Amino acid sequence: MSTPVSIAGLAAELDPNKVTPGLLGFLVFAALGVATWFLVKSMNKQFKRVDFVEEPEQPKQ
């Protein structure tokens, strides 16, 4: 069996000054945001190119 771990005890061991995302975390998050913006912009551009008119289904003879 495993020993239960207290979250309060774990939080006391972590130094809040050492556990931060830092500059690298910010840069990764910003890069994901910029990539998402470009993907949405490209998707909207592709949707505007679509010219689709659905025709009624032809009865079988």
C-alpha positions as protocol buffer text, in pm:
chain_id: "A"
residue {
  index: 1
  type: MET
  ca { x: 0 y: 0 z: 0 }
}
residue {
  index: 2
  type: SER
  ca { x: 109 y: 354 z: -60 }
}
residue {
  index: 3
  type: THR
  ca { x: 160 y: 611 z: 208 }
}
residue {
  index: 4
  type: PRO
  ca { x: -82 y: 905 z: 195 }
}
residue {
  index: 5
  type: VAL
  ca { x: 88 y: 1232 z: 105 }
}
residue {
  index: 6
  type: SER
  ca { x: -24 y: 1551 z: 268 }
}
residue {
  index: 7
  type: ILE
  ca { x: -59 y: 1839 z: 24 }
}
residue {
  index: 8
  type: ALA
  ca { x: 1 y: 2086 z: 305 }
}
residue {
  index: 9
  type: GLY
  ca { x: 332 y: 1914 z: 383 }
}
residue {
  index: 10
  type: LEU
  ca { x: 429 y: 1914 z: 15 }
}
residue {
  index: 11
  type: ALA
  ca { x: 348 y: 2285 z: -19 }
}
residue {
  index: 12
  type: ALA
  ca { x: 566 y: 2362 z: 282 }
}
residue {
  index: 13
  type: GLU
  ca { x: 866 y: 2196 z: 112 }
}
residue {
  index: 14
  type: LEU
  ca { x: 834 y: 2398 z: -211 }
}
residue {
  index: 15
  type: ASP
  ca { x: 997 y: 2736 z: -222 }
}
residue {
  index: 16
  type: PRO
  ca { x: 761 y: 2976 z: -405 }
}
residue {
  index: 17
  type: ASN
  ca { x: 1063 y: 3166 z: -539 }
}
residue {
  index: 18
  type: LYS
  ca { x: 1196 y: 2857 z: -717 }
}
residue {
  index: 19
  type: VAL
  ca { x: 870 y: 2722 z: -861 }
}
residue {
  index: 20
  type: THR
  ca { x: 783 y: 2973 z: -1131 }
}
residue {
  index: 21
  type: PRO
  ca { x: 730 y: 2941 z: -1505 }
}
residue {
  index: 22
  type: GLY
  ca { x: 987 y: 3212 z: -1564 }
}
residue {
  index: 23
  type: LEU
  ca { x: 1081 y: 3364 z: -1895 }
}
residue {
  index: 24
  type: LEU
  ca { x: 1082 y: 3034 z: -2082 }
}
residue {
  index: 25
  type: GLY
  ca { x: 726 y: 2958 z: -1972 }
}
residue {
  index: 26
  type: PHE
  ca { x: 612 y: 3301 z: -2086 }
}
residue {
  index: 27
  type: LEU
  ca { x: 785 y: 3266 z: -2423 }
}
residue {
  index: 28
  type: VAL
  ca { x: 629 y: 2924 z: -2485 }
}
residue {
  index: 29
  type: PHE
  ca { x: 285 y: 3053 z: -2388 }
}
residue {
  index: 30
  type: ALA
  ca { x: 326 y: 3362 z: -2611 }
}
residue {
  index: 31
  type: ALA
  ca { x: 444 y: 3144 z: -2903 }
}
residue {
  index: 32
  type: LEU
  ca { x: 138 y: 2921 z: -2865 }
}
residue {
  index: 33
  type: GLY
  ca { x: -86 y: 3228 z: -2865 }
}
residue {
  index: 34
  type: VAL
  ca { x: 76 y: 3370 z: -3179 }
}
residue {
  index: 35
  type: ALA
  ca { x: 59 y: 3032 z: -3357 }
}
residue {
  index: 36
  type: THR
  ca { x: -309 y: 2999 z: -3265 }
}
residue {
  index: 37
  type: TRP
  ca { x: -378 y: 3349 z: -3400 }
}
residue {
  index: 38
  type: PHE
  ca { x: -210 y: 3264 z: -3733 }
}
residue {
  index: 39
  type: LEU
  ca { x: -402 y: 2935 z: -3757 }
}
residue {
  index: 40
  type: VAL
  ca { x: -737 y: 3105 z: -3695 }
}
residue {
  index: 41
  type: LYS
  ca { x: -652 y: 3376 z: -3948 }
}
residue {
  index: 42
  type: SER
  ca { x: -561 y: 3112 z: -4208 }
}
residue {
  index: 43
  type: MET
  ca { x: -875 y: 2909 z: -4133 }
}
residue {
  index: 44
  type: ASN
  ca { x: -1098 y: 3214 z: -4185 }
}
residue {
  index: 45
  type: LYS
  ca { x: -921 y: 3286 z: -4513 }
}
residue {
  index: 46
  type: GLN
  ca { x: -984 y: 2928 z: -4632 }
}
residue {
  index: 47
  type: PHE
  ca { x: -1350 y: 2939 z: -4528 }
}
residue {
  index: 48
  type: LYS
  ca { x: -1402 y: 3257 z: -4730 }
}
residue {
  index: 49
  type: ARG
  ca { x: -1277 y: 3074 z: -5041 }
}
residue {
  index: 50
  type: VAL
  ca { x: -1537 y: 2799 z: -5009 }
}
residue {
  index: 51
  type: ASP
  ca { x: -1829 y: 2845 z: -5249 }
}
residue {
  index: 52
  type: PHE
  ca { x: -2066 y: 2560 z: -5179 }
}
residue {
  index: 53
  type: VAL
  ca { x: -2431 y: 2545 z: -5280 }
}
residue {
  index: 54
  type: GLU
  ca { x: -2611 y: 2229 z: -5180 }
}
residue {
  index: 55
  type: GLU
  ca { x: -2838 y: 2102 z: -5455 }
}
residue {
  index: 56
  type: PRO
  ca { x: -3151 y: 1905 z: -5376 }
}
residue {
  index: 57
  type: GLU
  ca { x: -3117 y: 1528 z: -5396 }
}
residue {
  index: 58
  type: GLN
  ca { x: -3226 y: 1385 z: -5731 }
}
residue {
  index: 59
  type: PRO
  ca { x: -3493 y: 1112 z: -5709 }
}
residue {
  index: 60
  type: LYS
  ca { x: -3383 y: 770 z: -5829 }
}
residue {
  index: 61
  type: GLN
  ca { x: -3555 y: 649 z: -6143 }
}
